Amino acid sequence: MEKTNENSAVSRLKEKLDSNLRDYRNDWLTLPKEELIDRAEEIYSVSVIAAFLPKTVSEEQAEYLLQFRNPLEVVNDEWLGRNSFDEMIEYGDHLGDAVRYIVDSGYAEECYDLEPELLSGDLQM
């Protein structure tokens, strides 16, 4: 994948994913130990996606994912739905497949919150 500048869609997506990950972590820190252990799969998958998604997506895919309030949730749900925990360890191709499906099918626009600016037509991509 080519290097990106700080105004690129991939760079903006990385910033948004980092923010989404901080929100997840803040939520996890409030959980009892037992529930935190039960969420190990989610913690692992969200962390891997936040780290590797910006290295996996194209500019076009990043632009698409930026329309969601929480693109980390969108990709995580799709990825978990496609893979067992063992398969998630081999993240590369599976993560790319999940993103391609999200973008190509457009189903996520019906299932996840969009950025308010996009709904009003004010978002500049």
N, C-alpha and C positions, 0 to 999 in steps of 0.2 A: 504494500500500500504506500502511496506517495505521502511525503511530509505535508503537513497542513499548516496554514497560518492561523493566527488567533481569531480571525473573523470567519473562518471556514465553518461549515455546518458540523463537521466532525469535532472541531474544537469546542463549539458551543454545546454539542451533545455531551462531550466529556465533562464540561462544567456542570451541566444539568444532572448527569449521572452522579457526579460527586456530591451534589446537593441532595439528590434522592437517597444516596447511600448514607449521608449524615442523618437524614430523617429516620431511615430504617434503624440505624445504630442507636439513636436517641430513644426510639420506641423499645428496642431490645433491652436497653439498660434499665427499663422500668419493670421488666418481667421477673417473676419468681424464677429461681434456678431451674426448677423442674420443667417449666414451660420453655425456658431458654434451651435446655437440652433437647426437648421435643422439636424445636425449630432448627436444629443443626443443619438439615438439608437446605432450608430456606437461607440461612445465614451463609452457608457455603456458596450456593448458587448466586445469590445477590452479589456477593463479594467478587466472585469470578466474572460475572457479567459486567459489573462496574469497571473492573480492571481491563478486560479484554474486548469489550464491545467496540470502543473507539478504534481499536486496531483492526477490527473485522469489517466494519461497515464502509460503504461507499458514501460519497457526498450526498447522492440522491437519497439513499436509505437514511442517512442522518437527518436530512431535511424532513423526511416523512416522520421520523420518530420524535422530532422536536415539537410536533404539534400536540403531543400528549403532556399532561401535567407531570406524569411519572412514567417516563419511558422505561425506567428500570423495572417497574412492576409489569409493564406490558410484555417485555422480552422475557422476564423471569417466568411469568405464568406460561407463556408459550413453550419455553425451554423445559420447564418442569413437566409439562404435559406430554412432551415428546420423549423424555429420557428418564431412565432409572438413575439412581444415585451413582451406580458404577459407571454408567455411560457418560455421566456429566464430567467425570474425570478426563475423558477424551473430548474436551469442549470444542475444539477448533471447527470442524465441519458441521457439527450439530448446531452450534451457535449461529453460524452463517445461514444454515438451512432455516432455522427459526425466524431469523430476521427477514429473509427472502419471502417466507410465507406471510408474515405480518404485513409487509409492504405490498406484496402482490395481491393478497386477498382483500385487504382493506377492512377486514372484520373488526379490528381493534377500535376503529372509529366509532363503532356502535356500542362497544363494551367498556370503554375507558374514558375518563375525563379528559377533555381537550383543554388546551390553554384558552382562557377567556378571550384573549385578544384574537385568537383564530376564529372563535365563534362570532365575534363582531366584525371580522374582516379587517382588523387593524394590524395584525401581525405581519411583519416584514421578514420574509425568508430569503 
